């Protein structure tokens, strides 16, 4: 936890993979060819809380999906990068465009395509059910699985480490 306290205040961008992080990683195909994904609503509020705290949130995913576009729009995420297997290259391009360094990025991923980004960013995180190589490389490993509140858990930990969690919670109290 000390490492999180040391870096949390320096982070300006939180980047998330989708499959296995914002979702369980399952993709359902209907007989009519439609594809379905389920997103955790608690993760969505965690993302909104990060944004309220002044952090920019991005999505970087190797697949392309209209459902991801819709979810990003619902959450006010304008930095949506789809169809990029090389997550580190995609993040490097985004940080250059935004005038940030990789050291100012927190990245959550769960599988091998996320590994280099987790290692290169200022703070790498993963859900509890990430592959072992990612777990071994991450600075922070959650207790929750992808699609089951892992993003929310990380958001709360980041906001707590930044000293902003109590104030954000108070906004919901009488």
N, C-alpha and C positions, 0 to 999 in steps of 0.2 A: 504494500500500500504506500510505502514511502516514495517509491518511484513515481506513482501516479500523482501524489501531492507535488512532487518536484516539477513535473512536466505539464500538469493540467492547465495552469495559468498561461502557458506559452502556446497552447493549441488555438488555432483560429479556424481550422477546417476539420470537420468530421466526415469521413468518407466511409460508405458502407457498400459491401457486396450485397446481392439480393438472395440468390438461392443458397439456402443453408445458413443465412444470417437473418434477413428480414422475413424469410419463409422457412419452412421445415426442409426445403430442398426437393419436396415432392412436386411433380408436375402431372396434372391430370388432363388427359385428352378425351374429349367427348366424341361420340360417333359422328357428329357433324363437323369434326375437325377443330372445334374450339378448344383452347387451352385454358386451364384454370389454375390459379395460385391462391393461397390463403395467406393473408398478412395479419399479424398480431396488432390489435388496436392499441394495446398498452405500449408497444414499440412506437406507434405513431405519436402518442402523447409525449413519450420520451424525446422524440425528434423535435416536436414543437417546443418542448422545454429547453432543449439545447439552443434552438433558434432564439427563444426569448432571452436567453443568456448572452446573445450576441455571437454565437458560433454559426458559421456557415455550414450547411450539410449538403453533401454530394452523394450520388449513387454511381457506382462503377461496377458494371456487370458484363460478363462475357456473352450473355445471351441477349436477344432482342425480344421485347414483349410489350404489347399494348397495355397489359395490366400494370406493368411497371411504370409506364408513362402516366397512366391514370393515378396510380398511388403517389408518384412524385408530384403531380399537379395538386392532388388533395392536400399534400403536406407542405406545399409551397417550396419544393425543392426545384431550383432552376438549373442546377449543375447535374445533369443526367447524362451519363456516358454509357451507352449500350453497345454490345457487339465487340468488346475489346477484351481479348484473352490476356493480353499483357497489361495487367492492372498497374504495374509500376510505371510503364511508359505513359499510360493514360493519366495517372496522377501527376507525373512530372509535367506533362503538357498543361494540365489544369492549374497546377501551382504557378507555373510560369505565366500563364494568362492572368491569374489573380494577383501576381506580385508576391507570392508566398514562397517559403522554402518547404521541403519535405519534412523538416524538423518541426514545422508548425501544423502538421497534419496528424490526426489520429485516424487509424484505419482499422476496420473490423472485417475480417474474412474468415473463411472456414476450411478452405481446401488448397491444394497445391498451386493453382493459378494466383492465389492471394499471398503466397509465401514471400516473394520478393518485396511486395508493397509493405507487408507487416514488418519485415526486417529493415526497410529503408526509411519508414516514417518515424516521426518523433515518438509516437506511441502506437504500438500494435496490439490489437485485441482480438479475441475470438470467443465464440460460444463454447459451452462445455463439450459439445459433440463434434468439434472440429477434428480434423485428422491429426495424428500424433505429431507430425513434423511442424504443423502450424502451432499446436499447443506448446511445443518445445521452444518455438521462436517468439511467441507472443509475450508482451510485457504484462498483459492482463488476460486472465482466463475466467470467463463467467461460470456461474453455477447452472445457468439455464441453457437449454438447447436453442438452436436457431429456429426462428418462427414461434418460439414459446416465451418470449420476453427477454431474450438475450440483449437486444439493443437497448431496451428500457433499463435493464440492470446496469449496463455500461454507462448509459446516460446519467443515471442517478449517482453512480460512483464518480464520474467526472465532475458533475455539478457539486457533489459533496466535497471533493478534493479542491475545487475552486472556491469553496466557501459560499456557494450560491444556492444550495439545495433548500435550506430552511426558508429563505426569502421566497423562492419560487413556490414552495408548498403553501406559504401563507397567503398567496394570491387566491387560493381556493377555499380558504377558511372564512367563516362569518366575521 
